[in-house]
Amino acid sequence: MDNRTFAGLLAAVPPANLRIIELTAELTRPDGSLDLDAAAARQPEVEAACVQAQDYASSTGRLLEAMRWKLRSRRS
């Protein structure tokens, strides 16, 4: 792997402003539980936020594995 590969992996990671964090805060009741009725009423928004979070996790996971691979090959 070369620096261009890492640059490409970095470029593929979306911005970290994940909607799921704000949305969860908005849907959390004062007692700390999730307001399921409110979440159901905003189902399309919840689904979109989940997809965004999954995309972010996938992109950062690829970057993490590439970094581990690079460091592992250096120790050999």
N, C-alpha and C positions, 0 to 999 in steps of 0.2 A: 504494500500500500504506500502511496506517496502523498505528499501534501495536497496535491490537487484532489485526491480522493477525500481527504479530510475536509478540505474546503467545500467540496460538493456536499458532503454529509452535513456540515454546519449550515450550509445554505438551505438545505432541505428541512431543517428544524423550524417549525413555525414560531411566531412570537409567543412568549410565555403568558400572555394575557388571556388566561383560560376562563371562558364564560361560566364553566361549571362551578368555579369557586364563588363568584358573585351570586349565581343562581341558587346555589345551596344555601348561602347566607340568607337570601330573600325568602326561601321556602322553609327555613327552620323556625320553629315555634320558640317562644320564650323558655319553655321547659327543655329545649334541646332536641326535641323530636322533629321529624320531618312532617310537614303538613301535606299528607298524601292527596287530599282533595285539591289543594292549590297546585301541587305538582301535576296531577292528572289534567287539570284545566290548562296547563301550559305544556302539555305533552310534546308538541312539535319543537318547542324551544328546548325542553329537556333533552330530547333525542339529538338535536343539533349540537348541544353542548357536550353530550357524551361522545359523539363522533369526533368533535374537535379534540377532546381530551385523549381519545384513543389514538388519533393521528399524531398528537404530540408525543405520547408515550412510545409509539412505534418509531418515530424519527429519532428520539433521544436514545432509545434502545439500540438502534443500529449504530449510532455514534459511540455509545458506550462499548459495544462489542468490538468495534473497529479499534478503539483505543486500547482495550484489553489485549486484543490480538497483537497489536503493534508492540506493546510493552512486553508481552510474553515472548515474542520472537527476539526481543533485545536481551532478555535474560538467558537465552540459550547459548 
